[in-house]
Each structure stands twice: as C-alpha cells, then as structure tokens.
C-alpha cells in the first residue's frame, strides 16, 4: 500500500495568481460572485489553465455490505444494497437521474455487496459478501483493505483515461453510516453519542441504540492504533476504503475531486490523514443533514457549496453541485473585463 | 393600480397532496432529498401537474438609475448602470453567461436609466432619466409609479405568451441598495443602521455614511404612510417598482417566481404587503452577503436554496438556482418507485 503516500503535487500557484487577477478585472464588484470566484480560482490552479472547465465529469459509485447491519443499525434491510445497485443500472435511482441531467459518466463498482450481481452491467470487484461484523472482529483483513483501496485507484485510472475533468465518488451500503461514524469517532476522538445520526431515517430511540452499538465497537477495538489504515481495516467498509483510495489517487493524478456527503467526507478525512497533501484537491459539495457531517467538515476546514438538508448518499449531493462548478468556470472564462466592456470601475 | 389587488389563486392542493404521496414512494429514504422534495411538491401544485418541469425560464432584468446616487452612496459611478446594460446585451455580464448556460430567455428593460439607450436591442420603457433624489423629495410621481408597476406586469405577459414555466426578475441600478434598504427599514420598522450593507463594495466607513444618508431620508419621509405603495413612490426605484408589479402579475397568472437577492427580496416583500396571496408563488433562490438580506428573508419565512456569499444582483443568484429546480423536477418525474424497482422498504 506504499502508493498511498507517494507525493501529491500542489495545484499550480502561477495559475492561481493569474485567476485571482482575472477575477478582479471581470465586470462585477470584486468578490461579488462569492464562492464561485474561489471555485474558479481553485480549479484554474488544479487544472493549470487560464480557463478551467468541468465539461467531462466521472462518477464512481462503490457498493458494499456491512456485517454490522445484522445488529439492526439501519432503518432498511441489507437486501436494499443489491436492490439499489440494480436500480442504479436501470436508471431509477436519484443518482441515475442526476448523472443523466448533468451528462456525467456514471459507473457502479461492486466491491462487496452481500449477494451475487454477476448478471448486472457493473464493474465486478467483489472483495467479499460484505465485511465481517466489527462488533466481534475486524471488519476486513489487510489484504481485503488493500484490494478495496486499489479498486478506488482503478476507478480514477478509468476516469483519467477518459479525460474526465472532475472525479466524484459515491457510495451505497446499508449500515455504512455506522461504519463511517465509528471511524470518525476514532479519528476525531469523540464518543459515538456525539456523532451518531439517523442514517436512512432512524427515530430518536433507533439513533440511541445505534450509538450504543457503535460505542460498543469502539470499546472493543480501542487497543488498535487510531490512525487511518488500522481504523479502516477494523471499522471500515469496502466502499469507504475504495473512496479513500480513489481520493488519494485522484489527487496524485491531479484530478479535482468533488466530495459528496457524510460517508464520503469520512473517506476524505481518512485520505487527508494518510496523505495530507490531498487537501487542496478536495471540493466539498454539500453539508448533509446527517448529524456528524458538520463536525467532520469543520475538521477538514471545508466550505461546502450546498446545504439542502439532504441525507441520501449515492453522490447525489455532489451531482447537484456540478452546475455550480460549471457556472464558476463559464463566468471566469466568458465574462467581459472592465476594459473589454468599457465599464467604469469603482 | 387596482389590478395589483386582484385575486391570486392558490397553488392546487390536489396536486400538492399527490406530489407528497409520490415523493414517499420514490426509491430513497423519505425526506432524504431535503429541499428538493419541497421544491418539487410546490412546483407540482403551482403548475397543477403530476410532473412539473422548468424547461422554459424567462429572465427580465429591469434597469434604472437613482437620484440618491448623487449623495455618494455607491462604490461605483452612476454611468455604470448604462454601461452594464450594454454589457448585458453584448453577453459579457454574469447574467448573460448564466442565462446562456441554462438556456433561459434573457430580456433587458430600460425603465429609467439616466442616459439614452435607444440604439440598444432592449425593451424601451424609460419612465424618466432616473428617479429624483429621495433625500429632498419623493423619488417618483404616482403616475411614474404606475408606469413602473405596469412595465413589470408587461414583462410577465411576455413570459406567459412564450409559455415560460418560471419567471425570474433581476435588476441593475447604481445606488439601488440604498433605495431598497430605505423601503425595507420602513416596512420592517428598523433603523438604517440595522439594515445598511456594503452594496457593490463600500468599506465600513462608507457603509456608516450610507446608513446616515438613508436615515436622513427616512426621517424626511416619516410622515408618509408606511405601506407599500407610498413607500415605493417616495423611496423606491423604477426597477424595484417594476419587480414588485412583475411578481404580483406572475402570481396572478399562476407563473412560479424565483426571487434573486436583496433588491428582489425587498420587491417581494412589497408585493406580499400589497397582495399577501402572492406568497406561495415565491421561491427564494439565495441568501446574499448584503447585510439586510437575511432579515428580509426571515420576515418572508423564506428558505433560500443557496448561500454562496454572493452580492451581485442582475438575477445572478436566481440563475444559479435554475439547475436545482430542474433537478427537483427530474427526480420527481423520473425516479423509480419502490414498487417499480422492487426495492424493499424500511
């Protein structure tokens, strides 16, 4: 797994400065496009160009099941993971609709769904029929962790080969907020109670029970090192590890990353702990309604673009932010300067 | 001006209930699409249809100058209003770029720019070469107010004739945050200091001076009735009155309205005070950085979709929200139900 810590190049400072200068010349009060100006400037530096663009977007959804689901931590049965993968392929899921609306390439990777999906037109990289229940043992072996991280890297390789200009990761996996919450608690040194949320829609009693189960798991694994890779192995999910690997690989390949919701932000947090230089390559799409998300975004100094009280996953929040990135690029490239338009300055 | 208080039909309750029911059947945890669910449900009721859509969008930008500009309340000279109108037409302004990106129809209406623009391909409804300075007299006559409101209504007539499914109003007018702030202070019974913001980019000293000037104007006109039409006449701008008229006419014609930033929200507040039944027809696009905007949105019980620290006007914030409305519609229409996709429910 040595590739995880290989160097990450910083976004290009020359293009960053040139973009800052251009934004000041465009026909609008300086700063009046708010976050869109920051996004255009950051993308110019990441893409090392005067006129960044986000025409080609790649979305990889990693699907996997979780042993912890048997503890009853989700409002939905485990079968939903496989059922939703079929729904993604058939075009009926939220991310299917949004990917089509925004002309993004959408691929689904089975990294560990708990049933055979061989008949589906998806990418088959099943590591196991779900993780082990981390209440009683490590969620996965080290070899399995390595495979999951590698699956993420391979998705980025495909995105790069297709000349994509933005990488979006997404996830599907019943019970994966429990896994993500356990990891985040360990990384941020918080109790399960502080971070546990409703996931797909637990009531307050359900949330309390879920927090107790996660706390049990944290207590059971307290002897392991509170660093990213051991935590991923003991408390993780295959899709969370794949996202972590994908984010690191994307930054290594200088591909801007748009981060979705709670689960993806935990993967981003893991990626930052493994290789801190990834940070300038991350754009955060939204703050979800999942209780722990705000806390994780704060730890990452993230300024999410949207806050629409969503809590769906599937990269849906990131997909909604695609047009904002495209607007930022279009405004940066196409607006007239004060000089061009002969508009007086303040 | 009797048309302003003619009845406004409520959005159709049957379609509202049908849309709520459909949202619960779509393959996602109930409520997990957050604000997008509310938007889809509201649009279904406004358009009286099972499958709302926002394919055709109409943007009317009203441009006008303000006598108060001579008091030095803006960071930009008055000439910028006319210069920016040219920039809109030439495609170099933010709204030009965004309208093209989102395939929205964009029209510019001169309701009172302080110079002749007869050579430009815009709609010519100039009422005067700017309003009078409301520090010393009423900004406009009653006849002028009537013409401005009517210009707004006519824009909506054009939008309706073109079968537009969404009306967006925008504004351009150096010093118009001063006019809007003065009106909002009167309507909300607040001091100028509480609401005055940076506009196009004043520093803190400039904001303080602007607040003093606005307070002077409020004191001068304190004898007038603190109701919408007298306030519009004494403190308003032609573009603010046009927006107010447009919003009322759009609701009367059952055309959903997407409200832009601070100035437009003040026009929406005026419209609600004139004809309260307009309220369910208003969708608020964003919360701007202009200091008083949040306060006005609260008074309108508005839940703005975006918060990107913008403060540009020109309908730019509303244009950015168009894809979110389209996503809400696409998800509502195209997602599979649990039954269709054979996905288990929680």
Interface residues (C-beta under 8 A of the other chain):
Chain A: X26 X27 X28 X29 X30 X31 X32 X33 X34 X35 X36 X74 X75 X76 X77 X79 X80 X83 X84 X86 X87 X90 X91 X92 X93 X94 X97 X98 X100 X101 X102 X200 X201 X289 X305 X306 X307 X308 X309 X310 X311 X312 X316 X320 X323 X324 X326 X327 X330 X331 X334 X335 X336 X340 X341 X342 X343 X344 X345 X346
Chain B: X26 X27 X28 X29 X30 X31 X32 X33 X34 X35 X36 X74 X75 X76 X77 X79 X80 X83 X84 X86 X87 X90 X91 X92 X93 X94 X97 X98 X100 X101 X102 X200 X201 X289 X305 X306 X307 X308 X309 X310 X311 X312 X316 X320 X323 X324 X326 X327 X330 X331 X334 X335 X336 X340 X341 X342 X343 X344 X345 X346
